Amino acid sequence: MSTSYLEKFHLLPDETFVPVKVFPLMAGIAVSTAWRRAKLEPDFPKPVRLGQRCTRFRLGDIRRFLAEREARCGAS
């Protein structure tokens, strides 16, 4: 998936549901890492199941996670 998909994400509301493959692009991690961390880490964004074969992440959760990660890394 191309990063051009991410160019206008700043315009979307926090309530937007983001495809599972897009969140790892934003976070700089692998898809399998996102699934593992969502299962194991309490402060990691949790996937939302919208249907039998449809799972997404909330954009607001992703933004909060990335902001907190940046604050932690910037504070070091």
C-alpha positions as CSV (number, residue, x, y, z in Angstrom):
1,M,0.0,0.0,0.0
2,S,1.3,3.4,-1.0
3,T,2.0,6.1,1.5
4,S,0.1,8.5,-0.8
5,Y,-3.0,7.0,0.9
6,L,-1.9,8.9,4.1
7,E,-1.6,12.3,2.6
8,K,-5.0,13.7,3.6
9,F,-5.5,11.8,6.8
10,H,-5.1,15.0,8.8
11,L,-8.4,16.1,7.3
12,L,-10.4,13.1,8.6
13,P,-12.3,13.2,11.9
14,D,-11.2,11.1,14.9
15,E,-14.3,8.9,14.5
16,T,-13.0,7.6,11.1
17,F,-12.3,3.8,10.9
18,V,-9.0,3.1,9.3
19,P,-8.1,-0.2,7.5
20,V,-5.9,-2.6,9.4
21,K,-3.1,-2.3,6.8
22,V,-3.0,1.6,7.1
23,F,-2.3,1.9,10.8
24,P,1.1,0.1,10.6
25,L,2.1,2.4,7.8
26,M,1.4,5.4,10.0
27,A,3.2,3.8,13.0
28,G,6.1,2.5,11.1
29,I,5.6,-1.1,12.1
30,A,4.6,-4.4,10.5
31,V,0.9,-5.5,10.3
32,S,1.8,-8.6,12.4
33,T,3.4,-6.3,15.0
34,A,0.3,-4.2,15.2
35,W,-1.9,-7.3,15.9
36,R,0.5,-8.6,18.5
37,R,0.9,-5.3,20.3
38,A,-2.9,-4.7,20.2
39,K,-3.3,-8.0,22.0
40,L,-0.6,-7.6,24.6
41,E,-0.2,-3.8,25.3
42,P,-3.0,-2.0,27.2
43,D,-2.1,1.5,25.8
44,F,-1.9,0.3,22.2
45,P,-4.9,1.1,19.9
46,K,-7.4,-1.8,19.8
47,P,-9.0,-3.0,16.6
48,V,-12.7,-2.7,16.2
49,R,-14.6,-5.5,14.6
50,L,-17.3,-4.0,12.3
51,G,-18.4,-7.3,10.7
52,Q,-17.5,-10.9,10.2
53,R,-14.6,-10.0,7.9
54,C,-14.2,-6.3,8.6
55,T,-11.8,-5.0,11.3
56,R,-10.6,-1.4,11.6
57,F,-8.8,0.9,13.9
58,R,-10.2,4.2,15.1
59,L,-8.2,7.2,13.7
60,G,-8.5,9.1,17.0
61,D,-7.0,6.1,18.9
62,I,-4.1,6.1,16.4
63,R,-3.5,9.8,16.7
64,R,-3.4,9.6,20.5
65,F,-1.1,6.7,20.4
66,L,1.3,8.4,18.0
67,A,1.2,11.6,20.0
68,E,2.0,9.8,23.2
69,R,4.8,7.8,21.5
70,E,6.3,11.1,20.1
71,A,6.1,12.7,23.6
72,R,7.9,9.8,25.2
73,C,10.6,9.6,22.5
74,G,11.0,13.4,22.5
75,A,11.3,13.5,26.3
76,S,14.3,11.1,26.3
